[in-house]
């Protein structure tokens, strides 16, 4: 294959299930893993003569997400019927939004390394109902589960502003964090709450001219891994196909492909329908939506500090590494708990260490969040202050933290009960140091001799002091006494 220069262009369509209690246009309860076709009614089954009723909460969740995406919010919008036949679409049309989406012309920022961000434009964010699910596991026939039919679905469409598979993954991760922070979706991809469809093509430079390869849409990806790998594969496939055939966007239709996770390849499905193929027309059974004034103001009040901004603030304000800030801001409740502990007087880096190294591990074992452990942020601040003051060691703080979760007691009380208070009395420790030095003349001689043995011998002496005090000596104070005696 000839060596061709090229640029990657990827836009992303993201479907996000909203975590309302009921479906978009009927009163059926939403639930995952229920018996097939047990969460359905005449409305979501598309029976003759039934009428849909709009779920107000779903509209508010969709608008809140659109606001977080910096979209312009339409004061007037309507519902449209998107017609197509598929076994899991009982009405043979989907209630959606076509020319008047709830949100448009927004943007989302993703981290691009070294504290920088890249802005990805949002074309539109509109609300629709989900389809059902076809099942192909029963043998040589298919089954249809319509429990998911009618679930509120927010579709977000970006401009083709991403230039690598890594950027596509970064946007997907950031969007997942965002909708979880806002509380509009659980965004659990294993349950199908988020699905991704990248639209990929290349701008290839050959003999001084630029050519665009036909756009390929990869359908229904439900993991970050599949999303990133499918984009990477498709970049290589399109480049190879262009080198072999020279086919361009003007010559080839847009097509859809599926992702074979086992073989890690995309597989051709069909040529893509255009908008007119769906025969959009206004939904006659639903009134338009006018979102303005007090209603819009109330929805806007639900906005919070978004995860990427919070992450960057933790780096700039608290001096955390980008990695640690990313770990702390993965969940809103953890990030806010950290913020509260620091504002209560805890050293930021010490609080970070306690939460990331002990708190998250304990929370994972108990299958809950840090906040659900029942520890107060003021207690974490006090615990970190005890470590900073030398009252307890850093390793002992882990034991105290775990007992705080178990008993609800304050850290100073637990440190005394567990006999973890460090000895910092210089006079008492000096007597112990003198005894250790007298008992270990060879080690003292090795320290004085310098060279490779010196550091090892000094560590040995420090260890002997810690052993004699049953680990309760303050290592910093002991180290200072050894320095004064050994030079």
N, C-alpha and C positions, 0 to 999 in steps of 0.2 A: 504493500500500500504506500502510495506516495506521501511525502511529508507535507501536510496541509496546515496552514494557520487557521484557527477558528475561534469563535466566541460562543459561549453557551448562553442560551436564553430559556429561563424556566419561570413559568407562572404557576400558581397553585390554586386549586379549588379545594376548600376544606369544608366538610360537613360536620357540624357539631350538634349533637343531641342536647336539648335543654332539659334541665332537671326539674321540670314542673311535676306536680302531683298527678295531673291528668293529661290526656292527649290534646292535640291542637284544636280539634273541632268537635270533640265529644267528651263525655264524662268518664270514659274508661280509665282506670288507674294504670299508671306505668309501672312496669316491674321487669326485672331481668331473670331469666331462668325459670319462668313459670311454665306450666303445662301448655303445649302448643294450642293456639286458638282459644285460650281461656280468658283473654283480656280483650274481648271484641264485643261490638254491639251493632245494631242495624246501621248506625251512621258511618262507622269506620269500615264496615263491610260493604258499603255502597248500595244498600237496599233501596228499592223504589220508594219515592215519596218522603224520604227523610231529609232533614235540613241540618246543615252544620251551624255551630255556635262558636264564635271565636274565643280562645283562651287568652284573657287579658294579661295574665302573668307571663305567658310566653312572649307576647309582644314587648312587655317591659324588659324581660331578660335580653331579648334580641337588640333592643335599642340601647341598653346599658353596654352590651358588648360593642356595638357600633360606635358609641361615644368613646369607649376606651381605645378604639381603633382610629380615633380622630376623624370620623366620618361626618359629612353633612347629613343631618337628620331631616327626612322629608316630613313636612307638616301635613301633607296630604298624600296618602297612598291607597292602593286598592289590591284586591286579590285577583289572581288570574288562573285559568285552567290550562294546564300543560298536558296535552293529550298524547298518550302513547299506550300501546298494549304490551303488557307483560304479566305473567301469571300472578306475581305478588302485588299487583296494583288492582284491587277489586273494582274500582270505579272506572278503570281504563283512562283516568286522568288524575293528575296530581294538582292539588290546590297550592299555588306558589305565587310568586311576584315576578312580573316581567319588566315592564318599562318604568315602573315607579317603585324601586326598592326602598326599604326603610332607611338604609344608609348608603352613601356613595362618596367617592373622592376622598378617601382617608389614607392613612399610612400606619405602619408598624415598624418599630426599630428593632434590629437584632444586633447582638454583640459581634464585632468583627476583629477582635484581638487588640491587645495593648490599650484597653480602656476606651476604644473607639466603637462607634455604632454605624450601621448602614440602614438607610431608610428604604423600606419596600412599600410601594404604593398599593393601596387597596382600591380596587375598581368599584366593588359593591358588596353590600352585606344584606341579604334578604332572607325572609322567613318562609318556610314551606312545611309540608307534612312529609314524613318519611314513608317509604314503601314497606312491604312485608319482607319476608326472607324465604328464599327457595332452599330446600334441603335436599342433598343428593347422597345421603348416607344409608338409605334403607334398602338398596339393591339396584335393580335395573329400572327403577322409576324414581320420579322426583315427588317431593311433598312441599306443601306451602304452609308456613306458620305466619299468621297475620297479626300476632300480638304487637309487633312493632309498627304496624300500619297506623298512620295518624300521629306518630310521635313528633313533637315540635322539633324542627330541624333548622338550624341557622347555617346558611351557605355563605361562605366568605370567598371572594374571588380576588386574587392579586394581579397586578401587572407582571409582565415577564421580566422582573428586575433581578432575579437571582441568577448568578453566573457559575454556580458549582453545586454539586450534590450536598456538600457540607453546609452551604448557606440555606438550602432547602430544609435540611434537618434542623438547623438553628431556628428557622422561622416556625417550624412545626412545634418544637420544644417550647419556644417562647409563647406561642398562642395557647398551648396547653396550660402553661403556668398562668397566663392571663385570665382565661375563662374560669379556672379554679379559684383564683384570687377574688374574682367578681362574684363567685358563688352561683354562676348561671349554668354550669355543667360539671359533672364529675369527671368528664374527659378521660374515662377509663377505656383505653383502646381495646383491651381484651373483651370488653362488653359491647364493643361497637359504638361507643359514644363519640368517637372521632374517626373520620375516614378521610384519606387524602387522595387527590387525583392531580398529579403534576402534568403540565403541558410543556413539552420539551421540543426545542429545535435548535439548530446551529446556524451561525453566520460564518460561512467558510470563505476564506480568501484564496483565490486561484488566479494566477496570471494577472494580478493587479485588480481583479474584479471581485465583488462580493456576491455570494449566493446564499439563499436561505433554504435549508432543508425543510421538507414537509413536517408540520406539527404532529406530534404523537401525544395522545393523552393516555396515561397509564391509570387504570381504573381500580378503585376500591382497595387502597392500601391501608392496613390498620396497625402498622408498627413503624417506629422511626427507622429501624434497621431495613425493612423492606422498602421504605420510601427512599432512603439514601442509596441503597444498592441498585434499585431499579433505575434511578436517574443516572447513576454512574454507568450502568450497562447500556442504557439507551444512548448516551453520548457516544460511546464507542461504536455501537451498532450503526447509528446514523452517519458517523464519519466514514465508516467502512463502506456503507451503501452508497454514499455520495461519490467516494473515490471510484467505486465500481460502475455505477450507472449514471452519475451526474444529475440525478433527479432533484428538482428544486420545488419550492412551494407552489410555483405557478403551474408545475406539471403534475403534481401529486396531491390528492385530497388529504385532508386531515383524517387520521385514523385513530382507533382506540386499540390498546393492547392490554393484556392481563399480565400479572407477575407470577411466574412459576417459582415458588420459594425453594423448592427442592433443587431445581436445576439452575436457579439464579439467572433466569433469562426472561425477557418479555416475549409474549406470544400474541400474534395478530388476532383480533376479535372481529372488528368490522370497520367500515368507513363511518365517519362521524356524521350524525344528523345535524342539519343547520336549524336555526331558530324557527324558520317557516315550516319545517317538518313537524313541529310539535303543535301547530295550529292553535297558538295562544289566543284566548279571548277572555274578557272580563268575567269573573265568577258572578253569576246572577243571584246567588243565594246568600251573599255576604255583603254588608254595607262597607263603604270605604272607611279607612282609619284616619282620623285627624288628630295628630299628636303635637300639641303645642301648649303654651301657657303653663298652668300649674302642674298638669300631668307630666310634661317633659321636665319641668324643674324638679319634681319629686323623683323621677327616674335618675336624673343627673346626680342627685344627692347620694346615690348608691356607689358612685365612683370612689376608688381608693388609690393610694400610691401603688403604682403598678410594679411588677417584679423586677424588670430590668432597671428602672429608676432606683428602686430600693437597693438592688445589688450594687449599682454604681455608687450610691450614697454610702453604703457600708465600706466600700473601698476608700473613698475620698475622705469621709468624716471619721472613720474608725481605724483606718490603716490596715484593714484586712486584705488578704490576698484575694485575687479574683476567684480562685477556686473555693476558698472558705466562704466568701460572700455568696457564691452560687449555691453552695450546699445549704446555707442558712435561709436563703430566699426561695428554696424549692417549694416550700409550703408557707402560705401566708401566716398561719398561726405560729409557726416556729420563728419566722422573721420578726413578728411583732413581739413575741416573748423575749427574744434576744434584745430588741430595742428597749423594752421595759426594764430588763435586768441591767443594762448599761446605764440607763437614766436613773436607776435606783442606786448607782454608785459603783457598779462592778467594772473592773478593767475590761475593755472591749475584747482584747485578744485572749485574756484568761477566760472570760465568759464563753467566747467562741470555742475554745478548747474543751471546756467542760460539756457544752451542748453537743458538739460534733463528735467528740471521742467517747463520751459516756452517755449523754442524754439520748442521742439518736439510736445508739446501740440498744439501750434499755427499752426505748419506745418500740423498736423493731421486734424485740423479743416478746413484748406484751401486745403487739399488733395494735398500737395506738399512736397518737401524736404525742410530742413532748408536753404539750399543754394538758393532755388527758392523763399524764402521770400524777397530776395533783400537786405539783410543787409550785410554790409562789415565786415569781420573778425576783422579789426582794430577798427571798431565801438564797437564790443562786448568787445574787450580788454579795450577800453576806459571806457565803462560802468562798467566793473568789477573793474577797477581802482578807479572809483568814489565811489563804495561801500566800497572798502578797505580803502579809505581815509576818509570815514565817510561823504562824501558830500551828499549822498543819502542813504536811508535805503535799505536793501535787498528786502523788499516787494515792495518798490517804483521802484526798478530796473525792475520788471516784467512789470509794467505799461509803463516804458520808452521803454523797448524792443518792446512791442507791437506797440507803436507809431513810433518807428524806422522803423518797417515793413510797417506801413501805410503811413508814410510821407517821409521816406528816409532822415530825418534830423539827425544831430549828437546828441549823448546822452546829452551833456552838454547844448545844446540849448533847447532840450525838457524838461530837468529837471527844467530849469528856467521858461519856458513857462507854465509848469504844476504846478509850485510853490512847487516843491518837494525837493528843496535844504534844507538840515538840518541845524538848528542853532547849531553852535559849539562854539560860543563865551561864555567863562566861566563866565565872569562878568554879561552878560545879563541873562544867565541861573541861576546863583546863586541867583539873585534877585527874580526870579520866584519860585525857590526852597524854599527860605525863606518865601515867601508868602504862599505857600502850607503847609509848616510845621506849620506856625502860625494858619492856618485855620483848621488844623487836629491834634489837641493836643492829642486826644485819640490814633490815629494811631502811633504818635511819642512815646507815652507811651508804646504801645504794642511792638514796635520794641525794646525799651530799656529793656522790661521785658523778652525778649528771649522766648524760647519755641516754640510751634506750631504756635502761633499767629504772631510771629516776621516776618517770611518770607512773610506771606500773607499781613501784614500791610505795609511792605517795598514795595511790588509789587503795592499795592494800591497807595502809595505816588508817585511812579514812574509814574503810570498811570495818576494821577492828573496833574503832570507836562506836560506829553505828551498832555493831553486834553487842557490845557491852551495855549499850543503852536501850537494847531491844528495839532499835529503829526509831527511838523517840528523840534523838539528838537532832538539832537543826543543822543540816549539812553545811549551810553557809557560815554559821558561827564556828563550827568545827574546822572548816577549811581556813578561816581567818586565823584561828589559834595555831594550826599546823604551819601556816605561812610564817607566822611570827617566830615559831620555834625552830623551823627547819631552814628558813631563809629562802 
